[in-house]
Amino acid sequence: MEKDMKRVTLLGSTGSIGTQTLDVIRQEKGRFQVQVLTCGRNIDRFRGQLREFAPKGAVCARKEDRELLAAEFPAIEFHDGEEGLVWAAEQDTDLLVNALMGMRGLVPTYHAIQAGHDIALANKETLVAGGHVIMAAVREKGVKLLPVDSEHSAIFQCLEGNRGKRIRRILLTASGGPFRGWSHDELEKVTPEMALKHPNWSMGAKITIDSATMLNKGLEMIEAKWLFGVDIGDIQVLVHPQSILHSAVEFEDRAVIGQMGTPDMRIPISVALAYPDRLALEVPGLDFFSAPANQLTFQEPDRETFRCLALAEEASRRGGGQPVVMNAANEVLVQAFLDHRIGFNDIERGIRKMMDALPAADWEPDLEEIVSLDRETRIRTEREAVC
């Protein structure tokens, strides 16, 4: 291995972000060495990744998959389950990319930080549910936490060279999803098939539904609050259908610095992977003289129609266990919607019901309490909010 090669552990290698991360690594074979890969249930895709990248370690969600692949790849050390994810997070590496979906990303991120690893974070739920725990650990261990989400990467890039400058507000862009301009009543007829058709981005099913409800933008507001040390009230959401401006920062002198580009997740992924360098990516460039770049528009979000956005803001302001409950309930409800067990607007109604059922408290839960509250909320949501 070359001396300047960066060692990378990738959690969630078979998902949308994971596969695009490997696309970037594939383009830059001389710069990166894959140490550990983890997967959920897509074993056929995982098998191909193991063959191509030959990591030292691998983790499967299920024991039977681990046993099957371990027989095929005897040179690779295999583990499985949640304990396997923790094992992967603790292995020696230069950068851990967390591309896991949902709350499964929190505990491995914490263990990776404790092991002294820099983190490239695509798992927003880690900061939504455990922001205070994670950021305290980042400060204690002195590691880098590099955002991968396109919006947070944009903000990160805008702040480069401006560290210490006073921020007036963060401008967080949103495409508006596939139902921009619809009324709340019209959303009652939305099916999973309709909601999975995002107009601009290619993403996994869960995050695509979150984009359709605009809960995803609420999660991103909370993530930005923790990443950049601002109040939730200092983050303004801009509905920007063209997805060309990926977000911006307004400083105290009213100057606004934004980051623009084509809607391709490989760009923010590469920023985190190569930091502080940049890579010469083989992705389409931005043509300022043609649509959509020559007709950029911005709108206020419709919080009356997309009520999940307001619920996330409320959870952040109330603090305590509210963000944990909001996030856990949403994950259960989104899956129920994808399974055709509830309607589209039932996602918002179920989140409200679970948040209202949590007693008011002025405490911040520790990691163990977060995991416990998340588990309890999932059980209660399935029992009380899913028909």
C-alpha positions as CSV (number, residue, x, y, z in Angstrom):
1,M,0.0,0.0,0.0
2,E,1.3,3.4,-1.0
3,K,2.3,5.6,2.0
4,D,-0.1,8.5,1.1
5,M,-3.1,6.2,0.4
6,K,-6.1,6.9,2.6
7,R,-7.6,3.9,4.4
8,V,-11.4,3.9,4.3
9,T,-14.0,2.0,6.2
10,L,-17.5,2.2,4.6
11,L,-20.6,1.3,6.7
12,G,-23.6,0.6,4.4
13,S,-21.7,-0.1,1.1
14,T,-24.6,-1.5,-0.8
15,G,-27.0,1.4,-0.4
16,S,-27.3,4.5,-2.6
17,I,-24.6,6.6,-0.8
18,G,-22.4,3.5,-0.3
19,T,-22.4,2.5,-4.0
20,Q,-21.7,6.1,-5.0
21,T,-18.8,6.3,-2.5
22,L,-17.3,3.2,-4.1
23,D,-17.8,4.9,-7.5
24,V,-15.5,7.8,-6.3
25,I,-13.0,5.4,-4.8
26,R,-13.0,3.4,-8.1
27,Q,-12.1,6.5,-10.0
28,E,-9.2,7.2,-7.6
29,K,-7.8,3.7,-7.0
30,G,-4.4,5.1,-6.2
31,R,-5.7,7.3,-3.4
32,F,-7.9,5.0,-1.3
33,Q,-7.7,1.6,0.3
34,V,-10.9,0.0,1.4
35,Q,-10.4,-1.5,4.9
36,V,-13.9,-2.7,5.9
37,L,-17.3,-2.9,4.1
38,T,-20.7,-3.6,5.7
39,C,-24.0,-4.5,4.1
40,G,-27.6,-5.1,5.0
41,R,-29.5,-7.7,2.8
42,N,-28.2,-7.0,-0.7
43,I,-25.7,-10.0,-0.7
44,D,-25.4,-10.2,-4.4
45,R,-24.1,-6.7,-4.7
46,F,-22.0,-7.1,-1.6
47,R,-20.3,-10.2,-3.1
48,G,-19.3,-8.1,-6.1
49,Q,-17.9,-5.4,-3.9
50,L,-15.9,-7.8,-1.8
51,R,-14.4,-9.3,-5.0
52,E,-13.5,-5.9,-6.4
53,F,-12.1,-4.1,-3.4
54,A,-10.8,-7.0,-1.3
55,P,-11.3,-5.4,2.1
56,K,-9.6,-6.8,5.2
57,G,-13.0,-7.1,7.0
58,A,-16.7,-7.3,6.2
59,V,-19.9,-7.2,8.2
60,C,-23.3,-8.7,7.2
61,A,-26.6,-7.9,8.9
62,R,-27.6,-11.6,9.1
63,K,-25.6,-14.5,10.5
64,E,-26.5,-16.8,7.6
65,D,-25.2,-14.3,5.1
66,R,-22.0,-14.0,7.1
67,E,-21.5,-17.7,7.1
68,L,-22.2,-18.0,3.4
69,L,-19.7,-15.2,2.4
70,A,-17.0,-16.2,4.8
71,A,-16.8,-19.6,3.1
72,E,-16.4,-17.8,-0.3
73,F,-13.9,-15.2,0.9
74,P,-11.6,-17.0,3.4
75,A,-9.0,-14.1,3.4
76,I,-11.6,-11.6,4.7
77,E,-12.5,-11.4,8.4
78,F,-16.3,-11.5,8.8
79,H,-18.7,-10.4,11.5
80,D,-22.5,-9.8,11.7
81,G,-25.3,-7.8,13.3
82,E,-25.1,-4.7,15.4
83,E,-22.0,-6.0,17.2
84,G,-20.4,-6.4,13.8
85,L,-21.0,-2.7,13.0
86,V,-19.3,-1.7,16.3
87,W,-16.4,-4.0,15.4
88,A,-16.1,-2.4,12.0
89,A,-16.3,1.1,13.5
90,E,-13.4,0.4,15.8
91,Q,-11.0,-1.1,13.2
92,D,-7.9,0.9,12.3
93,T,-8.7,3.4,9.5
94,D,-8.0,6.9,8.3
95,L,-11.7,7.7,7.6
96,L,-15.0,6.0,8.4
97,V,-17.8,6.8,6.0
98,N,-21.2,6.2,7.7
99,A,-23.7,5.6,4.9
100,L,-26.1,3.6,7.1
101,M,-29.8,4.4,7.0
102,G,-31.6,5.4,10.1
103,M,-30.7,5.1,13.8
104,R,-28.5,2.1,13.2
105,G,-25.8,4.7,12.4
106,L,-25.6,6.3,15.9
107,V,-23.8,3.7,18.0
108,P,-21.1,2.8,15.4
109,T,-20.4,6.5,14.9
110,Y,-19.9,7.0,18.6
111,H,-17.5,4.0,18.8
112,A,-15.6,5.2,15.7
113,I,-15.1,8.6,17.4
114,Q,-14.0,7.0,20.6
115,A,-11.4,5.0,18.5
116,G,-10.1,8.3,17.2
117,H,-11.3,8.0,13.6
118,D,-12.3,10.9,11.4
119,I,-15.9,10.6,10.2
120,A,-17.6,11.3,6.9
121,L,-21.2,11.4,7.9
122,A,-24.1,10.6,5.6
123,N,-26.3,9.3,8.4
124,K,-28.2,12.4,9.6
125,E,-30.1,10.4,12.2
126,T,-26.9,10.2,14.2
127,L,-27.0,13.9,14.9
128,V,-30.8,14.2,15.0
129,A,-31.1,11.8,17.9
130,G,-27.7,12.1,19.5
131,G,-26.2,15.4,18.5
132,H,-25.2,16.5,21.9
133,V,-23.5,13.1,22.7
134,I,-21.7,12.9,19.3
135,M,-20.5,16.5,19.2
136,A,-19.2,16.3,22.8
137,A,-17.3,13.1,21.8
138,V,-15.9,14.9,18.6
139,R,-14.6,17.7,20.8
140,E,-13.1,15.4,23.4
141,K,-11.3,13.2,20.8
142,G,-10.3,16.0,18.5
143,V,-11.5,14.1,15.3
144,K,-13.0,15.6,12.2
145,L,-16.7,15.2,11.4
146,L,-17.1,15.8,7.7
147,P,-20.6,16.1,6.3
148,V,-21.6,14.1,3.2
149,D,-25.2,15.3,2.7
150,S,-25.2,17.7,-0.2
151,E,-26.6,20.6,1.8
152,H,-24.3,20.3,4.8
153,S,-21.3,19.7,2.5
154,A,-22.2,23.0,0.8
155,I,-22.4,24.8,4.1
156,F,-19.1,23.2,5.1
157,Q,-17.5,24.4,1.9
158,C,-18.9,27.9,2.3
159,L,-17.3,28.1,5.7
160,E,-13.9,27.0,4.5
161,G,-11.7,30.1,4.8
162,N,-14.3,31.8,7.0
163,R,-13.9,29.9,10.2
164,G,-14.5,32.2,13.2
165,K,-16.6,34.6,11.1
166,R,-19.9,35.4,12.6
167,I,-22.9,33.7,10.8
168,R,-26.1,35.6,10.5
169,R,-28.1,32.6,9.2
170,I,-27.7,29.4,7.2
171,L,-29.8,29.0,4.0
172,L,-30.7,25.4,3.7
173,T,-32.1,24.5,0.2
174,A,-34.8,21.9,-0.5
175,S,-36.1,20.7,-3.9
176,G,-39.6,20.7,-2.5
177,G,-40.0,17.0,-3.5
178,P,-42.5,15.5,-6.0
179,F,-45.6,17.2,-4.4
180,R,-44.5,20.8,-4.3
181,G,-47.6,23.0,-4.9
182,W,-50.0,20.3,-3.6
183,S,-52.5,21.0,-0.8
184,H,-52.6,18.9,2.4
185,D,-55.9,17.4,1.3
186,E,-54.4,16.4,-2.1
187,L,-51.6,14.5,-0.2
188,E,-54.2,12.1,1.2
189,K,-54.2,10.2,-2.1
190,V,-50.4,9.9,-2.4
191,T,-49.2,6.3,-2.9
192,P,-45.7,4.9,-2.2
193,E,-45.1,4.6,-5.9
194,M,-45.9,8.3,-6.4
195,A,-43.8,9.4,-3.5
196,L,-40.7,7.4,-4.7
197,K,-40.4,9.5,-7.8
198,H,-38.0,12.3,-6.7
199,P,-37.6,15.0,-9.4
200,N,-33.9,15.6,-9.0
201,W,-32.0,13.1,-6.8
202,S,-31.4,9.4,-6.9
203,M,-31.7,8.2,-3.3
204,G,-32.8,5.2,-1.2
205,A,-36.5,4.6,-0.5
206,K,-36.6,5.9,3.1
207,I,-34.9,9.2,2.4
208,T,-37.0,9.7,-0.8
209,I,-40.2,9.4,1.3
210,D,-38.7,11.8,3.9
211,S,-38.1,14.2,1.1
212,A,-41.7,13.9,-0.1
213,T,-43.0,14.7,3.4
214,M,-40.3,17.3,3.9
215,L,-39.4,15.7,7.2
216,N,-36.0,15.2,5.6
217,K,-35.4,18.9,5.6
218,G,-36.4,19.1,9.2
219,L,-33.8,16.4,10.0
220,E,-31.3,18.4,8.1
221,M,-32.1,21.5,10.1
222,I,-31.3,19.6,13.3
223,E,-28.1,18.2,11.7
224,A,-27.0,21.6,10.7
225,K,-27.7,23.0,14.1
226,W,-25.2,20.5,15.6
227,L,-22.6,20.5,12.9
228,F,-22.3,24.3,12.7
229,G,-23.2,25.4,16.2
230,V,-26.2,27.6,15.4
231,D,-29.7,27.9,16.8
232,I,-32.5,26.2,14.9
233,G,-34.1,29.7,14.4
234,D,-31.0,30.8,12.5
235,I,-31.6,28.2,9.8
236,Q,-33.9,29.3,6.9
237,V,-35.2,26.7,4.5
238,L,-35.4,27.8,0.8
239,V,-37.4,25.7,-1.6
240,H,-35.3,25.6,-4.7
241,P,-36.7,23.2,-7.3
242,Q,-33.7,23.2,-9.6
243,S,-31.3,21.8,-6.9
244,I,-28.4,23.8,-8.3
245,L,-27.6,26.0,-5.2
246,H,-27.0,23.3,-2.6
247,S,-27.1,25.7,0.4
248,A,-25.5,29.0,1.5
249,V,-24.3,31.0,4.4
250,E,-25.2,34.6,5.2
251,F,-22.6,36.4,7.3
252,E,-23.1,39.3,9.6
253,D,-22.1,41.8,6.9
254,R,-25.0,40.4,4.8
255,A,-22.7,38.8,2.3
256,V,-24.0,35.4,1.1
257,I,-21.7,32.7,0.0
258,G,-23.3,29.6,-1.7
259,Q,-22.1,26.4,-3.3
260,M,-23.5,25.4,-6.7
261,G,-23.2,22.3,-8.8
262,T,-25.1,19.6,-10.6
263,P,-27.3,17.4,-8.3
264,D,-24.8,14.5,-8.1
265,M,-24.0,13.0,-4.7
266,R,-20.6,11.9,-5.8
267,I,-19.4,15.6,-5.5
268,P,-20.1,16.0,-1.8
269,I,-18.9,12.4,-1.2
270,S,-15.6,13.3,-2.8
271,V,-15.2,16.5,-0.8
272,A,-15.4,14.4,2.4
273,L,-13.3,11.5,1.1
274,A,-10.4,13.6,-0.1
275,Y,-10.5,16.5,2.4
276,P,-8.6,18.8,2.4
277,D,-7.9,18.0,-1.2
278,R,-10.3,17.9,-4.2
279,L,-10.7,15.3,-6.8
280,A,-11.0,15.6,-10.6
281,L,-14.4,13.8,-10.8
282,E,-15.9,12.4,-14.0
283,V,-19.3,13.9,-13.4
284,P,-21.3,16.4,-15.6
285,G,-20.4,20.0,-15.2
286,L,-22.8,22.9,-14.7
287,D,-24.0,24.8,-17.8
288,F,-25.0,28.3,-16.7
289,F,-26.5,29.1,-20.1
290,S,-29.1,26.2,-20.1
291,A,-31.9,25.1,-17.9
292,P,-32.1,24.5,-15.1
293,A,-29.0,26.6,-14.1
294,N,-30.2,29.7,-16.0
295,Q,-33.6,29.9,-14.2
296,L,-33.0,29.5,-10.5
297,T,-36.0,30.2,-8.3
298,F,-36.6,30.2,-4.5
299,Q,-39.8,29.9,-2.4
300,E,-40.9,29.7,1.2
301,P,-41.7,26.1,2.4
302,D,-45.4,25.4,2.8
303,R,-45.5,24.3,6.4
304,E,-49.3,24.0,6.4
305,T,-49.2,21.4,3.7
306,F,-45.9,19.7,4.7
307,R,-46.4,19.6,8.5
308,C,-43.5,17.2,9.2
309,L,-41.1,20.1,8.7
310,A,-42.7,22.0,11.6
311,L,-42.7,18.9,13.7
312,A,-39.0,18.5,13.3
313,E,-38.4,22.2,14.2
314,E,-40.6,21.8,17.3
315,A,-38.8,18.6,18.4
316,S,-35.5,20.5,18.2
317,R,-36.8,23.4,20.2
318,R,-38.3,21.2,22.9
319,G,-35.2,19.1,23.1
320,G,-34.8,16.3,25.6
321,G,-36.1,13.1,24.1
322,Q,-38.3,14.8,21.5
323,P,-35.9,14.5,18.6
324,V,-35.3,10.8,19.4
325,V,-39.1,10.1,19.5
326,M,-39.7,12.1,16.3
327,N,-37.0,10.3,14.4
328,A,-38.0,6.8,15.7
329,A,-41.7,7.3,15.0
330,N,-40.9,8.5,11.5
331,E,-38.8,5.5,10.6
332,V,-41.5,3.1,11.7
333,L,-44.3,5.1,9.9
334,V,-42.3,5.5,6.7
335,Q,-41.8,1.7,6.5
336,A,-45.5,1.2,7.2
337,F,-46.4,3.6,4.4
338,L,-44.0,1.8,2.0
339,D,-45.7,-1.4,3.0
340,H,-49.2,0.1,2.1
341,R,-50.3,-0.2,5.7
342,I,-50.9,3.6,6.3
343,G,-51.5,6.6,4.2
344,F,-49.1,9.4,3.3
345,N,-50.5,11.9,5.8
346,D,-50.6,9.3,8.5
347,I,-46.8,9.7,8.8
348,E,-47.3,13.2,10.1
349,R,-50.2,12.3,12.3
350,G,-48.3,9.4,13.9
351,I,-45.3,11.5,14.6
352,R,-47.4,14.1,16.3
353,K,-49.1,11.5,18.4
354,M,-45.8,10.0,19.6
355,M,-44.3,13.4,20.3
356,D,-47.3,14.5,22.3
357,A,-47.2,11.3,24.4
358,L,-43.7,12.0,25.6
359,P,-43.7,13.8,29.0
360,A,-42.0,17.1,29.2
361,A,-38.4,17.0,30.5
362,D,-35.4,19.3,30.7
363,W,-32.8,16.5,30.5
364,E,-30.5,15.5,27.6
365,P,-30.5,11.6,27.3
366,D,-27.1,9.9,27.3
367,L,-26.3,7.3,24.6
368,E,-27.8,4.4,26.5
369,E,-31.0,6.4,27.2
370,I,-31.2,7.4,23.5
371,V,-31.0,3.8,22.4
372,S,-33.6,2.7,24.9
373,L,-36.1,5.6,24.1
374,D,-35.7,4.8,20.4
375,R,-36.5,1.1,21.0
376,E,-39.5,2.0,23.1
377,T,-40.9,4.5,20.7
378,R,-40.7,2.1,17.8
379,I,-42.8,-0.5,19.7
380,R,-45.3,2.2,20.8
381,T,-45.6,3.6,17.3
382,E,-46.2,0.2,15.7
383,R,-48.9,-0.5,18.4
384,E,-50.6,2.9,18.6
385,A,-50.0,4.7,15.3
386,V,-49.9,2.0,12.6
387,C,-53.3,0.6,11.7
